[in-house]
C-alpha cells in the first residue's frame, strides 16, 4: 500500500476570486486543471462579478 502524501507536498493554485492559495483535494483529482476557485462561495462571487461587468 502506497504511503500518503504530506499536505505540504500537494500542488497549490491561487484562487481567481479571492487571491488566496488553495491545495489539491481528492474530489478535484479528475479535473484539477479546470479548477479555478477555492470554494463554492468564490465561484459564485466570480460568476456575479463577470455578469455585472
N, CA, C and O atoms as a GROMACS GRO file, in nm:
protein
  212
    1UNK      N    1   0.084  -0.118   0.000
    1UNK     CA    2   0.000   0.000   0.000
    1UNK      C    3   0.089   0.125   0.000
    1UNK      O    4   0.180   0.135   0.082
    2UNK      N    5   0.063   0.222  -0.092
    2UNK     CA    6   0.147   0.341  -0.100
    2UNK      C    7   0.127   0.433   0.020
    2UNK      O    8   0.020   0.438   0.080
    3UNK      N    9   0.232   0.503   0.053
    3UNK     CA   10   0.226   0.596   0.166
    3UNK      C   11   0.147   0.721   0.127
    3UNK      O   12   0.148   0.762   0.010
    4UNK      N   13   0.082   0.779   0.222
    4UNK     CA   14   0.006   0.902   0.199
    4UNK      C   15   0.102   1.019   0.179
    4UNK      O   16   0.211   1.022   0.236
    5UNK      N   17   0.060   1.115   0.099
    5UNK     CA   18   0.140   1.236   0.080
    5UNK      C   19   0.116   1.332   0.194
    5UNK      O   20   0.008   1.335   0.253
    6UNK      N   21   0.217   1.409   0.224
    6UNK     CA   22   0.201   1.513   0.324
    6UNK      C   23   0.127   1.630   0.260
    6UNK      O   24   0.140   1.655   0.140
    7UNK      N   25   0.050   1.700   0.338
    7UNK     CA   26  -0.028   1.811   0.286
    7UNK      C   27   0.061   1.918   0.222
    7UNK      O   28   0.021   1.984   0.126
    8UNK      N   29   0.180   1.935   0.274
    8UNK     CA   30   0.272   2.034   0.219
    8UNK      C   31   0.322   1.994   0.080
    8UNK      O   32   0.368   2.081   0.005
    9UNK      N   33   0.315   1.867   0.044
    9UNK     CA   34   0.362   1.820  -0.085
    9UNK      C   35   0.256   1.826  -0.194
    9UNK      O   36   0.286   1.798  -0.311
   10UNK      N   37   0.133   1.861  -0.160
   10UNK     CA   38   0.025   1.868  -0.258
   10UNK      C   39   0.038   1.993  -0.344
   10UNK      O   40   0.088   2.095  -0.297
   11UNK      N   41  -0.006   1.985  -0.470
   11UNK     CA   42   0.001   2.104  -0.556
   11UNK      C   43  -0.093   2.214  -0.507
   11UNK      O   44  -0.194   2.186  -0.442
   12UNK      N   45  -0.058   2.337  -0.537
   12UNK     CA   46  -0.138   2.453  -0.497
   12UNK      C   47  -0.170   2.540  -0.616
   12UNK      O   48  -0.099   2.539  -0.717
   13UNK      N   49  -0.279   2.616  -0.604
   13UNK     CA   50  -0.317   2.717  -0.702
   13UNK      C   51  -0.360   2.842  -0.626
   13UNK      O   52  -0.381   2.839  -0.505
   14UNK      N   53  -0.372   2.952  -0.698
   14UNK     CA   54  -0.422   3.077  -0.642
   14UNK      C   55  -0.566   3.094  -0.690
   14UNK      O   56  -0.594   3.081  -0.809
   15UNK      N   57  -0.655   3.122  -0.597
   15UNK     CA   58  -0.797   3.137  -0.628
   15UNK      C   59  -0.818   3.260  -0.717
   15UNK      O   60  -0.764   3.367  -0.689
   16UNK      N   61  -0.896   3.244  -0.824
   16UNK     CA   62  -0.923   3.354  -0.916
   16UNK      C   63  -1.013   3.460  -0.855
   16UNK      O   64  -1.014   3.574  -0.901
   17UNK      N   65  -1.090   3.425  -0.753
   17UNK     CA   66  -1.183   3.520  -0.692
   17UNK      C   67  -1.122   3.594  -0.574
   17UNK      O   68  -1.126   3.717  -0.570
   18UNK      N   69  -1.065   3.522  -0.479
   18UNK     CA   70  -1.017   3.586  -0.356
   18UNK      C   71  -0.866   3.605  -0.352
   18UNK      O   72  -0.816   3.682  -0.270
   19UNK      N   73  -0.792   3.537  -0.439
   19UNK     CA   74  -0.648   3.555  -0.446
   19UNK      C   75  -0.567   3.476  -0.345
   19UNK      O   76  -0.445   3.489  -0.339
   20UNK      N   77  -0.634   3.393  -0.264
   20UNK     CA   78  -0.563   3.312  -0.164
   20UNK      C   79  -0.522   3.177  -0.224
   20UNK      O   80  -0.590   3.127  -0.313
   21UNK      N   81  -0.414   3.120  -0.176
   21UNK     CA   82  -0.373   2.988  -0.225
   21UNK      C   83  -0.462   2.878  -0.168
   21UNK      O   84  -0.510   2.886  -0.055
   22UNK      N   85  -0.484   2.774  -0.250
   22UNK     CA   86  -0.558   2.657  -0.204
   22UNK      C   87  -0.492   2.532  -0.257
   22UNK      O   88  -0.431   2.533  -0.364
   23UNK      N   89  -0.504   2.423  -0.182
   23UNK     CA   90  -0.437   2.297  -0.214
   23UNK      C   91  -0.530   2.200  -0.286
   23UNK      O   92  -0.652   2.212  -0.283
   24UNK      N   93  -0.467   2.104  -0.351
   24UNK     CA   94  -0.536   1.996  -0.420
   24UNK      C   95  -0.625   1.921  -0.322
   24UNK      O   96  -0.588   1.899  -0.207
   25UNK      N   97  -0.743   1.881  -0.369
   25UNK     CA   98  -0.833   1.799  -0.290
   25UNK      C   99  -0.870   1.676  -0.368
   25UNK      O  100  -0.875   1.679  -0.491
   26UNK      N  101  -0.896   1.568  -0.299
   26UNK     CA  102  -0.924   1.440  -0.365
   26UNK      C  103  -1.044   1.451  -0.461
   26UNK      O  104  -1.043   1.388  -0.566
   27UNK      N  105  -1.145   1.530  -0.426
   27UNK     CA  106  -1.262   1.541  -0.513
   27UNK      C  107  -1.229   1.613  -0.645
   27UNK      O  108  -1.307   1.605  -0.740
   28UNK      N  109  -1.115   1.682  -0.651
   28UNK     CA  110  -1.074   1.750  -0.773
   28UNK      C  111  -0.975   1.668  -0.855
   28UNK      O  112  -0.920   1.721  -0.952
   29UNK      N  113  -0.951   1.544  -0.822
   29UNK     CA  114  -0.846   1.466  -0.888
   29UNK      C  115  -0.867   1.452  -1.038
   29UNK      O  116  -0.770   1.448  -1.114
   30UNK      N  117  -0.992   1.445  -1.083
   30UNK     CA  118  -1.021   1.426  -1.225
   30UNK      C  119  -1.006   1.557  -1.303
   30UNK      O  120  -0.956   1.556  -1.415
   31UNK      N  121  -1.048   1.668  -1.245
   31UNK     CA  122  -1.048   1.794  -1.320
   31UNK      C  123  -0.967   1.906  -1.253
   31UNK      O  124  -1.008   2.022  -1.256
   32UNK      N  125  -0.855   1.871  -1.193
   32UNK     CA  126  -0.770   1.970  -1.125
   32UNK      C  127  -0.728   2.083  -1.218
   32UNK      O  128  -0.716   2.197  -1.174
   33UNK      N  129  -0.706   2.053  -1.345
   33UNK     CA  130  -0.662   2.157  -1.439
   33UNK      C  131  -0.770   2.262  -1.464
   33UNK      O  132  -0.739   2.376  -1.499
   34UNK      N  133  -0.897   2.226  -1.446
   34UNK     CA  134  -1.007   2.320  -1.470
   34UNK      C  135  -1.048   2.397  -1.345
   34UNK      O  136  -1.122   2.495  -1.356
   35UNK      N  137  -1.004   2.355  -1.228
   35UNK     CA  138  -1.043   2.421  -1.102
   35UNK      C  139  -0.976   2.558  -1.095
   35UNK      O  140  -0.854   2.570  -1.110
   36UNK      N  141  -1.059   2.662  -1.072
   36UNK     CA  142  -1.006   2.798  -1.067
   36UNK      C  143  -1.034   2.868  -0.935
   36UNK      O  144  -0.968   2.967  -0.902
   37UNK      N  145  -1.131   2.817  -0.858
   37UNK     CA  146  -1.166   2.882  -0.732
   37UNK      C  147  -1.153   2.784  -0.616
   37UNK      O  148  -1.158   2.662  -0.634
   38UNK      N  149  -1.137   2.839  -0.496
   38UNK     CA  150  -1.114   2.755  -0.379
   38UNK      C  151  -1.243   2.703  -0.316
   38UNK      O  152  -1.239   2.606  -0.241
   39UNK      N  153  -1.356   2.765  -0.346
   39UNK     CA  154  -1.481   2.724  -0.281
   39UNK      C  155  -1.600   2.760  -0.369
   39UNK      O  156  -1.587   2.832  -0.468
   40UNK      N  157  -1.716   2.709  -0.330
   40UNK     CA  158  -1.840   2.744  -0.400
   40UNK      C  159  -1.870   2.893  -0.383
   40UNK      O  160  -1.920   2.957  -0.475
   41UNK      N  161  -1.840   2.946  -0.267
   41UNK     CA  162  -1.864   3.089  -0.242
   41UNK      C  163  -1.783   3.174  -0.339
   41UNK      O  164  -1.836   3.271  -0.396
   42UNK      N  165  -1.657   3.140  -0.358
   42UNK     CA  166  -1.572   3.216  -0.453
   42UNK      C  167  -1.620   3.196  -0.596
   42UNK      O  168  -1.616   3.290  -0.676
   43UNK      N  169  -1.666   3.077  -0.628
   43UNK     CA  170  -1.717   3.050  -0.763
   43UNK      C  171  -1.839   3.138  -0.791
   43UNK      O  172  -1.850   3.195  -0.900
   44UNK      N  173  -1.930   3.148  -0.693
   44UNK     CA  174  -2.048   3.234  -0.707
   44UNK      C  175  -2.009   3.380  -0.721
   44UNK      O  176  -2.064   3.451  -0.805
   45UNK      N  177  -1.914   3.424  -0.640
   45UNK     CA  178  -1.869   3.564  -0.645
   45UNK      C  179  -1.807   3.597  -0.781
   45UNK      O  180  -1.830   3.705  -0.836
   46UNK      N  181  -1.729   3.506  -0.834
   46UNK     CA  182  -1.665   3.527  -0.964
   46UNK      C  183  -1.770   3.534  -1.074
   46UNK      O  184  -1.761   3.616  -1.165
   47UNK      N  185  -1.871   3.448  -1.065
   47UNK     CA  186  -1.979   3.446  -1.163
   47UNK      C  187  -2.058   3.575  -1.162
   47UNK      O  188  -2.088   3.630  -1.268
   48UNK      N  189  -2.092   3.625  -1.044
   48UNK     CA  190  -2.169   3.750  -1.035
   48UNK      C  191  -2.085   3.869  -1.080
   48UNK      O  192  -2.137   3.962  -1.140
   49UNK      N  193  -1.955   3.866  -1.051
   49UNK     CA  194  -1.867   3.974  -1.095
   49UNK      C  195  -1.860   3.978  -1.248
   49UNK      O  196  -1.859   4.086  -1.307
   50UNK      N  197  -1.855   3.862  -1.312
   50UNK     CA  198  -1.849   3.859  -1.459
   50UNK      C  199  -1.979   3.904  -1.522
   50UNK      O  200  -1.977   3.969  -1.627
   51UNK      N  201  -2.093   3.872  -1.460
   51UNK     CA  202  -2.224   3.912  -1.514
   51UNK      C  203  -2.241   4.063  -1.507
   51UNK      O  204  -2.295   4.123  -1.600
   52UNK      N  205  -2.197   4.124  -1.399
   52UNK     CA  206  -2.217   4.268  -1.382
   52UNK      C  207  -2.120   4.351  -1.466
   52UNK      O  208  -2.146   4.468  -1.494
   53UNK      N  209  -2.011   4.293  -1.505
   53UNK     CA  210  -1.910   4.368  -1.583
   53UNK      C  211  -1.940   4.370  -1.731
   53UNK      O  212  -1.865   4.429  -1.809
   0.00000   0.00000   0.00000
